[in-house]
Amino acid sequence: MDQLASVHPVFKISSESVIVKDNITYEEISVEILDLQAWRLRNKEVTSVKILWRSQSVERATWKEEAIMMAKYPHIFPFDSVSA
């Protein structure tokens, strides 16, 4: 215990700010399609899919347009598209 008697009980915390580069991005990774539904918008029918994301719970799954998701994440579409 005598060895620690000369140690001051205060820690130095650096006040330098953290530099974050502009090119840092985060992309959600889709895991699976939970549901599918079609919407009638005036003269057009739009199909939406409910997507479960890897970092989210089922309660936070989001509805996205099927055509956009199929182009971006074709691996999560094990079935034939309703709108195709």
Backbone as JSON Lines, residues from 0, in Angstrom:
{"i":0,"aa":"M","n":[0.82,-1.19,0.0],"ca":[0.0,0.0,0.0],"c":[0.86,1.25,0.0]}
{"i":1,"aa":"D","n":[2.04,1.19,0.64],"ca":[2.94,2.34,0.68],"c":[3.44,2.72,-0.71]}
{"i":2,"aa":"Q","n":[3.47,1.75,-1.62],"ca":[3.93,2.03,-2.98],"c":[2.97,2.97,-3.7]}
{"i":3,"aa":"L","n":[1.68,2.91,-3.39],"ca":[0.67,3.73,-4.05],"c":[0.44,5.07,-3.35]}
{"i":4,"aa":"A","n":[1.09,5.3,-2.24],"ca":[0.89,6.53,-1.48],"c":[1.32,7.76,-2.26]}
{"i":5,"aa":"S","n":[2.28,7.62,-3.17],"ca":[2.75,8.77,-3.94],"c":[1.95,8.99,-5.23]}
{"i":6,"aa":"V","n":[1.01,8.11,-5.53],"ca":[0.19,8.25,-6.74],"c":[-0.97,9.19,-6.45]}
{"i":7,"aa":"H","n":[-1.1,10.2,-7.27],"ca":[-2.18,11.17,-7.11],"c":[-3.47,10.58,-7.68]}
{"i":8,"aa":"P","n":[-4.6,10.65,-6.98],"ca":[-5.83,9.99,-7.42],"c":[-6.63,10.79,-8.47]}
{"i":9,"aa":"V","n":[-5.97,11.48,-9.35],"ca":[-6.64,12.24,-10.41],"c":[-6.15,11.73,-11.75]}
{"i":10,"aa":"F","n":[-7.08,11.51,-12.67],"ca":[-6.71,11.04,-13.99],"c":[-6.83,12.18,-14.98]}
{"i":11,"aa":"K","n":[-5.89,12.25,-15.89],"ca":[-5.93,13.28,-16.94],"c":[-6.77,12.76,-18.09]}
{"i":12,"aa":"I","n":[-7.73,13.55,-18.48],"ca":[-8.56,13.22,-19.63],"c":[-8.24,14.2,-20.73]}
{"i":13,"aa":"S","n":[-7.88,13.68,-21.87],"ca":[-7.5,14.52,-22.99],"c":[-8.69,15.36,-23.44]}
{"i":14,"aa":"S","n":[-8.44,16.62,-23.72],"ca":[-9.5,17.5,-24.2],"c":[-9.47,17.65,-25.72]}
{"i":15,"aa":"E","n":[-8.64,16.84,-26.37],"ca":[-8.6,16.88,-27.83],"c":[-9.9,16.33,-28.38]}
{"i":16,"aa":"S","n":[-10.41,16.97,-29.4],"ca":[-11.67,16.51,-29.97],"c":[-11.41,15.36,-30.94]}
{"i":17,"aa":"V","n":[-12.4,14.52,-31.09],"ca":[-12.3,13.41,-32.02],"c":[-12.63,13.92,-33.41]}
{"i":18,"aa":"I","n":[-11.82,13.57,-34.37],"ca":[-12.05,14.01,-35.75],"c":[-12.75,12.88,-36.5]}
{"i":19,"aa":"V","n":[-13.9,13.2,-37.05],"ca":[-14.65,12.23,-37.83],"c":[-14.58,12.66,-39.28]}
{"i":20,"aa":"K","n":[-14.14,11.75,-40.13],"ca":[-14.04,12.06,-41.56],"c":[-15.42,12.09,-42.19]}
{"i":21,"aa":"D","n":[-15.55,12.85,-43.28],"ca":[-16.84,13.0,-43.96],"c":[-17.33,11.72,-44.64]}
{"i":22,"aa":"N","n":[-16.43,10.81,-44.97],"ca":[-16.84,9.64,-45.74],"c":[-17.32,8.46,-44.89]}
{"i":23,"aa":"I","n":[-17.52,8.67,-43.61],"ca":[-18.03,7.58,-42.77],"c":[-19.53,7.45,-43.01]}
{"i":24,"aa":"T","n":[-19.93,6.27,-43.42],"ca":[-21.35,6.02,-43.68],"c":[-21.78,4.72,-43.0]}
{"i":25,"aa":"Y","n":[-23.06,4.57,-42.88],"ca":[-23.61,3.36,-42.29],"c":[-24.75,2.88,-43.17]}
{"i":26,"aa":"E","n":[-24.71,1.64,-43.56],"ca":[-25.76,1.09,-44.39],"c":[-26.44,-0.05,-43.65]}
{"i":27,"aa":"E","n":[-27.75,0.05,-43.54],"ca":[-28.51,-1.02,-42.9],"c":[-28.42,-2.27,-43.77]}
{"i":28,"aa":"I","n":[-28.39,-3.41,-43.15],"ca":[-28.36,-4.68,-43.88],"c":[-29.7,-5.36,-43.66]}
{"i":29,"aa":"S","n":[-30.38,-5.62,-44.77],"ca":[-31.7,-6.25,-44.68],"c":[-31.53,-7.74,-44.42]}
{"i":30,"aa":"V","n":[-32.42,-8.26,-43.61],"ca":[-32.34,-9.67,-43.23],"c":[-33.43,-10.48,-43.93]}
{"i":31,"aa":"E","n":[-34.66,-10.01,-43.82],"ca":[-35.76,-10.76,-44.44],"c":[-36.98,-9.88,-44.65]}
{"i":32,"aa":"I","n":[-37.89,-10.4,-45.46],"ca":[-39.16,-9.73,-45.72],"c":[-40.19,-10.34,-44.79]}
{"i":33,"aa":"L","n":[-40.86,-9.5,-44.02],"ca":[-41.85,-9.97,-43.06],"c":[-43.27,-9.98,-43.62]}
{"i":34,"aa":"D","n":[-43.55,-9.06,-44.56],"ca":[-44.91,-8.93,-45.07],"c":[-44.87,-8.24,-46.43]}
{"i":35,"aa":"L","n":[-45.96,-8.33,-47.16],"ca":[-46.07,-7.74,-48.49],"c":[-47.48,-7.17,-48.62]}
{"i":36,"aa":"Q","n":[-47.59,-5.99,-49.21],"ca":[-48.92,-5.42,-49.45],"c":[-48.88,-4.51,-50.67]}
{"i":37,"aa":"A","n":[-50.04,-4.38,-51.33],"ca":[-50.16,-3.53,-52.51],"c":[-51.05,-2.34,-52.18]}
{"i":38,"aa":"W","n":[-50.65,-1.18,-52.67],"ca":[-51.39,0.07,-52.46],"c":[-51.84,0.6,-53.81]}
{"i":39,"aa":"R","n":[-53.08,1.08,-53.89],"ca":[-53.58,1.7,-55.1],"c":[-53.44,3.21,-54.93]}
{"i":40,"aa":"L","n":[-52.62,3.83,-55.78],"ca":[-52.41,5.28,-55.75],"c":[-52.86,5.85,-57.09]}
{"i":41,"aa":"R","n":[-54.02,6.44,-57.11],"ca":[-54.63,6.98,-58.32],"c":[-54.64,5.93,-59.43]}
{"i":42,"aa":"N","n":[-53.79,6.07,-60.45],"ca":[-53.79,5.14,-61.57],"c":[-52.69,4.09,-61.47]}
{"i":43,"aa":"K","n":[-52.06,4.0,-60.34],"ca":[-50.87,3.16,-60.21],"c":[-50.99,2.27,-58.97]}
{"i":44,"aa":"E","n":[-50.48,1.06,-59.09],"ca":[-50.43,0.18,-57.92],"c":[-48.97,0.04,-57.49]}
{"i":45,"aa":"V","n":[-48.73,0.26,-56.2],"ca":[-47.38,0.18,-55.65],"c":[-47.36,-0.94,-54.62]}
{"i":46,"aa":"T","n":[-46.39,-1.82,-54.76],"ca":[-46.24,-2.91,-53.81],"c":[-45.15,-2.55,-52.81]}
{"i":47,"aa":"S","n":[-45.46,-2.77,-51.54],"ca":[-44.51,-2.49,-50.46],"c":[-44.17,-3.77,-49.73]}
{"i":48,"aa":"V","n":[-42.96,-3.82,-49.2],"ca":[-42.53,-4.96,-48.4],"c":[-42.1,-4.46,-47.03]}
{"i":49,"aa":"K","n":[-42.41,-5.24,-46.02],"ca":[-41.99,-4.9,-44.66],"c":[-40.66,-5.59,-44.41]}
{"i":50,"aa":"I","n":[-39.61,-4.78,-44.2],"ca":[-38.24,-5.28,-44.11],"c":[-37.76,-5.33,-42.66]}
{"i":51,"aa":"L","n":[-37.18,-6.47,-42.31],"ca":[-36.51,-6.6,-41.02],"c":[-35.03,-6.33,-41.25]}
{"i":52,"aa":"W","n":[-34.5,-5.38,-40.52],"ca":[-33.09,-5.0,-40.64],"c":[-32.29,-5.71,-39.56]}
{"i":53,"aa":"R","n":[-31.01,-5.97,-39.85],"ca":[-30.17,-6.72,-38.93],"c":[-30.05,-6.06,-37.56]}
{"i":54,"aa":"S","n":[-29.95,-4.75,-37.52],"ca":[-29.72,-4.06,-36.25],"c":[-31.01,-3.65,-35.54]}
{"i":55,"aa":"Q","n":[-32.16,-4.07,-36.05],"ca":[-33.44,-3.64,-35.48],"c":[-34.26,-4.84,-35.0]}
{"i":56,"aa":"S","n":[-35.21,-4.56,-34.13],"ca":[-36.14,-5.6,-33.69],"c":[-37.3,-5.68,-34.68]}
{"i":57,"aa":"V","n":[-38.11,-6.72,-34.57],"ca":[-39.25,-6.9,-35.46],"c":[-40.2,-5.71,-35.35]}
{"i":58,"aa":"E","n":[-40.36,-5.16,-34.16],"ca":[-41.25,-4.02,-33.96],"c":[-40.78,-2.79,-34.74]}
{"i":59,"aa":"R","n":[-39.51,-2.71,-35.07],"ca":[-38.99,-1.54,-35.78],"c":[-38.78,-1.8,-37.27]}
{"i":60,"aa":"A","n":[-39.35,-2.89,-37.78],"ca":[-39.28,-3.19,-39.21],"c":[-39.97,-2.06,-39.98]}
{"i":61,"aa":"T","n":[-39.52,-1.81,-41.2],"ca":[-40.04,-0.68,-41.97],"c":[-40.62,-1.12,-43.31]}
{"i":62,"aa":"W","n":[-41.62,-0.36,-43.76],"ca":[-42.22,-0.59,-45.08],"c":[-41.42,0.19,-46.11]}
{"i":63,"aa":"K","n":[-41.04,-0.51,-47.2],"ca":[-40.29,0.11,-48.3],"c":[-40.91,-0.34,-49.61]}
{"i":64,"aa":"E","n":[-40.72,0.48,-50.65],"ca":[-41.24,0.13,-51.96],"c":[-40.52,-1.11,-52.5]}
{"i":65,"aa":"E","n":[-41.29,-2.07,-52.95],"ca":[-40.73,-3.35,-53.38],"c":[-39.72,-3.21,-54.51]}
{"i":66,"aa":"A","n":[-40.01,-2.42,-55.52],"ca":[-39.11,-2.29,-56.68],"c":[-37.74,-1.76,-56.27]}
{"i":67,"aa":"I","n":[-37.73,-0.79,-55.36],"ca":[-36.46,-0.22,-54.89],"c":[-35.68,-1.25,-54.09]}
{"i":68,"aa":"M","n":[-36.37,-1.96,-53.21],"ca":[-35.7,-2.95,-52.38],"c":[-35.22,-4.14,-53.21]}
{"i":69,"aa":"M","n":[-35.98,-4.52,-54.22],"ca":[-35.57,-5.64,-55.06],"c":[-34.31,-5.29,-55.86]}
{"i":70,"aa":"A","n":[-34.21,-4.05,-56.3],"ca":[-33.02,-3.62,-57.03],"c":[-31.8,-3.55,-56.11]}
{"i":71,"aa":"K","n":[-32.01,-3.12,-54.89],"ca":[-30.9,-2.92,-53.95],"c":[-30.52,-4.2,-53.2]}
{"i":72,"aa":"Y","n":[-31.51,-5.02,-52.84],"ca":[-31.28,-6.23,-52.04],"c":[-31.98,-7.44,-52.67]}
{"i":73,"aa":"P","n":[-31.56,-7.89,-53.84],"ca":[-32.26,-9.01,-54.5],"c":[-32.19,-10.32,-53.73]}
{"i":74,"aa":"H","n":[-31.21,-10.48,-52.87],"ca":[-31.03,-11.73,-52.12],"c":[-32.13,-12.0,-51.1]}
{"i":75,"aa":"I","n":[-32.92,-11.0,-50.74],"ca":[-33.97,-11.22,-49.74],"c":[-35.33,-11.53,-50.37]}
{"i":76,"aa":"F","n":[-35.37,-11.69,-51.7],"ca":[-36.63,-11.95,-52.4],"c":[-36.68,-13.4,-52.87]}
{"i":77,"aa":"P","n":[-37.1,-14.32,-51.99],"ca":[-37.15,-15.73,-52.37],"c":[-38.39,-16.08,-53.19]}
{"i":78,"aa":"F","n":[-39.32,-15.15,-53.31],"ca":[-40.57,-15.4,-54.01],"c":[-40.65,-14.5,-55.25]}
{"i":79,"aa":"D","n":[-41.57,-14.86,-56.15],"ca":[-41.81,-14.01,-57.32],"c":[-42.52,-12.75,-56.87]}
{"i":80,"aa":"S","n":[-42.13,-11.65,-57.43],"ca":[-42.7,-10.36,-57.08],"c":[-44.16,-10.28,-57.5]}
{"i":81,"aa":"V","n":[-44.99,-9.67,-56.67],"ca":[-46.39,-9.46,-56.99],"c":[-46.52,-8.47,-58.13]}
{"i":82,"aa":"S","n":[-45.66,-7.45,-58.15],"ca":[-45.77,-6.4,-59.15],"c":[-45.02,-6.71,-60.42]}
{"i":83,"aa":"A","n":[-44.3,-7.82,-60.49],"ca":[-43.52,-8.15,-61.69],"c":[-44.4,-8.81,-62.73]}
